[in-house]
Amino acid sequence: MEKLSFDKLSEARVRKAEEALRFPVPEGRIRYIARAMYDNLFAYSRANIIYAAFIVASVLVDILNEEVHRVVIAVGMVLILKGIFAFQKNKEYNSYRKATVFPVIEREGIREMATYSENGGYIRTSITEWKNIETIRFYRNFISAKVKEGKDITDAGRSIYLMTENAPALKEEIAYFWTNALNSSEDDVRLMLYSEKEMDEISAYIQETFGDFDNVLHEIASGDIHVDIAMIPATEERNYITLCTIGAGAYRMNIEDDIRIPYGISEYAEYLMFLPADWKTDKESLEDERYYWPFRMLKDTARLPIWSNTWLGYGHTISCGEKVVESAPYGNALLTCPAPEPGMLKYADLSSGKTIYFYQVNPITEEELEFKIDNGGSALKERLFPEGCDAIEKTIERIK
């Protein structure tokens, strides 16, 4: 067993790690409980020494008095305490298996993710920040991360178990994440990016779902997230241009747990718009606001959750306060699921344990925004996309 402790972290060798480390859902009830019991001997060594001393003292007293009942009571009490621990771990195992909960180690800490439905969709159930981890123990085939004691720490004193076949091999990568987190200040401005693997997966999903693209509008300067826009050209089958952000989903939106978990809402999102097939997207034309405003609206939408410390989801509206451009009547936007099915959610499950939602940004007028405020997002969606209509055609007609 190797140990990586909070107070001696600076002594650890560090190897750069870019990809999140995802661990499988625990398998085997007996194996899980046995590992937890074994780790308990080291994680709470003082308590176990006291238990052992209690039993030894009882044995000595019984020997001196030529009796045996004290040692039976002492052993029984210790077994009861260990039994309670095993019972708790059995309940923990049941909850993990029922919700298919798996842990992920990343730059923020240790995320625990649940699969929301049979069709996928990962929802974060908890996150333990690195500053709240006290020790990490590396056994042959599992890792144990102990949470610090403290009244302001969720699950204080708890141990998180990470199942893997070669735990010691991950020590340097885990030390990298932990060291970086502890050395960064809350005031640091950190650029949030997809890992290389996540970028490959999100790009592949966009191509598979919305169409192939070779042309990307790259962002030159980024201070928070790096938002590129994939430009998917019109084809014979798709008589429209699709714009889709790549990079917004690197930011975890601030969604209240009592909304996020029961309704299975992901904290990560990308945004898209549809444009007429003859919309000018060459470099020179995009210097003109008449053609650039959809790109600007997408970028502003992607950053709104960061600027406002909030979240965006289906049915939400965005108010810009004024028209985006004189040639268009729109100064606001409504988020729906992507056409041609504006009520059908589209999402990408990444191997890092994140689910990225895709929302369509629908430009709307001030009058339509007021209608939404009075009648709700669903009513406005039905007004924009009446049942049986061609949602793509309706979208293109509005932007022309």
Order of alpha helices (4+ residues) and beta strands (2+ residues): beta-beta-alpha-alpha-alpha-beta-beta-beta-beta-beta-beta-alpha-alpha-beta-beta-beta-alpha-beta-alpha-beta-beta-beta-beta-alpha-alpha-alpha
